[in-house]
Amino acid sequence: MAVPAHDSRDHEFALKYELPIIKVVSPPNGNCDPEEAYADDGIMINSSSSSSGLNINGMLSQDAALEVTSWVESNGFGKKKVNYKLRDWLFARQRYWGEPFPVIYLDDTNEMVPLTENQLPLTLPELDDFTPTGTGEPPLTKAADWVRTTDVLTGKPARRETSTMPQWAGSCWYYLRFMDPKNSSTLVDKAKESYWGPVDIYVGGAEHSVLHLLYARFWHKVLYDIGVVSTKEPFKCLINQGLILGEVEYTAYRDNEGKWVSADSDSSLSDCIQEKVPADKITKVGDNYVLKDDPNIRLNARAYKMSKSRGNVINPDDVVSEYGADSLRLYEMFMGPLRDSKTWSTGGIEGVHRFLGRTWRLVVGAPLPDGSYKDGTMVTDVEPTFEQLRVLHKCMARVSEEIQETRFNTAISAMMEFVNAAYKWDTQPKSVIDSFVLLLSPFAPHLAEELWFRLGHAQSLAHEQFPEAKNEYLKESEIVLPVQINGKTRGTILVDKECSEDDVFQIAASDDRLSKYLDGKAIRKRIYVPGRILNVILDQQKART
């Protein structure tokens, strides 16, 4: 690159052959080892030209790069361009399934010729045997009649490509086909693509980011260049969901004599025998896991990615069979934020399962002696109180916000808080419970649907509008007010925001924790800042007499 001061290989070469080394980037602190190349960002030096008028001395190297690019473009020497590079070696697969390449190779010149449009789509031949050939050639070579063909334009003999594209080649543009799935004349109708595109949110793992999404963006940009789509990017937002790890594994160590060795021992554990210990033989002391029978023996605790080789895969069918699909669905969302990796705990599913049970009993009532439930619900058509509406709308606001931010675990916590509050009510107003069931439906759709019909609705809740919180119920009417006696805080009281000074003082005087400071005392002054504080100044002289 001819920048020996800032490229390790050029620097080594320049030192060996005693070539001049001129620094053009200085570290922010100004200290630079002359024996080493400085390859990080920094401040530009020795970077000006009186003949061209370009001077980037003193600029941050990142800003200088933009300045030079702008100068090159403005002087007509070049233009800024972004290059995309595809890893073609991953694109051709030696297997039967996958999309066939729509090209042929002429026998005489080996020239690759694309198929004409009227020859598309190219479909795979039917094969009874699509196992590997054993010679390194793709399985499609077994379909000799399909491989041998002719070029329709020249009539020359040719052969088809026998490697296939990976499955995600077709999925690179499937989102466009969803917008217009029955169109037999074009890839996607322009009006429909303009209305639906680009995709608002794409949820995918790390593998998607480096494979599927890389190619989706490349193909989309090609389609944009030829006028098929109206947006430069296919997706507005990408969310990488975290992995679900297997249950925590506890590993203990034994020496050659079979005695336990603590994981924090000074001795080397590499010579010890590892042994998995069941969770029921372990207890937690502080931040560490130890043996119940010997708390001095510390264990290593770690969760691993689920895999068949480790035997830690959780079969969802087993969980659904025992707890139901809604409990499984709810627990996966309750484990933690969507973007974080989480550790599976079969014991943890009990908590959300109990929450769904409490929700059912809140609406339907307690079970009958035989374990069944009566028809209908416990709700009534009474008008909800302001406090009931306030609890509901606070739950609505929080659940809606957390869904938008993909914090499903805290949205579930908000619904748990609602159920706890609703159990303390004397009545369960139908309008309030209706709204709560709609809030619950994206998280536990089967339970919510059953409750919805029990509440007397003839049509599925899937057709209902998701409830929206109203601001008038979100304003806090009561506040916690600190109370000071002679400038020292002695406690707090709960008062209405609109309380007068006299009312606030009366509440403070009747409070058991505060009254002992006021009883029999002469008050010289009261300082009341609405919504902030009440300070009662006692007359110390009169108090002594």
C-alpha positions, 0 to 999 in steps of 0.5 A, a space after each residue: 500500500 506504500 504507507 510504511 508508517 501505517 501498514 505492518 508489512 510495508 513497515 517491515 519492508 521499509 526498515 529492512 531496506 532503509 526506506 524513508 518512513 513518513 508518518 501521516 497519522 498520529 495517535 491521539 496522545 501523540 506517542 508512537 513507537 518508531 519500531 512499530 507501524 501505527 494502524 489505528 485511527 488518529 489525527 492527520 499530520 504531514 498531510 497538506 498540499 499547497 499545489 492542490 489546496 488540500 489540507 487535512 492536517 489536524 483532522 481525525 482520520 475518519 473525517 479526513 477520509 470523507 474530506 479527501 473523497 469529497 475533494 476527489 469528487 469535486 475535482 472530477 478525479 473520481 467518485 465514491 462507490 461501495 462494492 459488494 462482494 459475494 462468497 460464490 464458493 458457498 453458492 454452488 452446492 453439490 446436492 440434488 435439492 435446491 434451485 437449479 442454475 438457469 444456465 448451460 455450457 456449450 460443448 465446443 467452447 465451454 461458454 456459459 449461456 443463460 437460459 432465455 426467459 421462455 425457458 424459465 422456470 427451470 425445474 429439477 428432474 425426477 430422480 429415484 436415486 439422489 444420493 452422492 455419486 462417490 466421485 465428487 460429481 453432484 447427484 444431478 449428473 445421474 439425470 443424463 437426459 436432463 443434463 444433455 441439451 442444446 442451445 435454443 439460439 444456435 442449436 449447438 450441443 450443451 450441458 446443464 449446470 449440475 450444482 444447485 443453489 442453496 435453499 436460501 437462494 430462493 428465500 432471498 426474495 420470498 418476502 416480495 412474493 408474499 406481497 403478490 403471490 398469485 401474479 403469473 406475469 411479473 415478480 411483484 406488482 409495482 403498486 403492491 410492492 410500493 404499498 407493502 415494502 420495505 419489510 418493517 421488521 425482520 427477526 433472524 439469528 446470527 446465521 441469517 445475518 451472514 448468509 440469508 440477509 447478505 444475499 437478500 440485500 444483494 439481490 434486492 439492490 440488483 432488483 432496485 437497479 433494474 426497476 423491479 422494486 422501489 426501495 434500496 433496502 429490503 428491511 427497515 429493522 433487523 432483530 437478532 434473537 438470542 439462543 435458547 441454551 440447554 439447562 444448566 449443567 453442574 460439573 464436579 471433580 474427583 481426584 485419582 482416589 475418588 475424593 471430591 475436589 472443589 472447582 476453586 481448588 489451587 490444584 490442577 483440575 485437568 488431572 481430575 475426573 469430571 462428573 455431572 451432578 443432578 440439580 437435586 444434589 446441589 444448593 446455591 451459597 452466595 454466587 456459587 453452587 456447592 454440593 448439599 452434602 459437602 458445601 465446601 465442594 464448589 462446582 462449575 455451572 454452565 449452560 450449553 447450546 442445545 445439541 443432540 451430541 450433548 443430549 440437552 435438547 428440550 422436545 417442545 412436544 413434551 412440554 406442550 403435552 404436560 403444560 400446554 402450548 400457551 405455557 410454552 409460548 409464554 415461558 419462552 417470552 418470559 425468559 428474558 429480552 428477545 435479543 438476549 441468550 437465555 438458559 432453559 429451565 423446565 422448573 421455570 415454566 411452572 411460574 407462567 403456568 400458574 399465572 395462566 391458571 390464576 387468569 383462568 380462575 379470575 375469569 371463570 371461577 374456582 373449579 367444582 369438586 369434580 375438578 371441572 369448571 362451570 359454564 360462563 364466567 364470574 364477570 358482571 356488567 357493572 360500571 368499572 370504578 376509576 381505580 379499576 380503569 386506572 389499573 387496566 389502562 396502566 397495564 395497556 400502556 405498558 404492554 403496548 410499549 413493551 411489545 413495540 420494544 420487543 421486551 415481551 418478558 416485562 409485558 408479561 410482568 405487567 399482566 401479572 401485576 394486573 391479575 394480582 390487583 384484580 383478585 383484590 376487587 369486589 367485582 370483575 367488570 366485563 368491560 375491563 376483563 374483555 380488554 385484558 383478555 385482548 391484551 393477553 391474546 398475542 401471548 396466550 392465544 388459545 386460553 384467550 380465545 376460550 375466555 373470549 367465547 366464555 365472555 359471550 362473544 360470537 366472533 373470534 378475538 382475532 377480528 378485534 382491535 387491540 386495546 389502547 390506553 387513555 391518558 386520563 387514566 394514566 395520570 397519578 392522582 396520589 403522590 408520596 409526600 416527604 414530611 420534615 420536622 424542623 428540616 429533618 425528614 421523619 416520614 412520608 404520607 400519601 396525599 392527593 395532588 390537589 390537597 390543600 396545605 391544611 388537608 396535607 397537615 391533617 393527614 400528617 398529624 394523624 399518621 402514627 409515625 409522625 404524630 409523636 413528633 407533633 403531639 403537644 408541640 407548638 408550631 411556629 411555621 409550616 412550609 408547604 411546597 405542593 407536590 414536593 414537601 411539607 416542613 413543620 417548624 416547631 417553636 422550641 422555646 414554647 416546647 421547653 416551657 
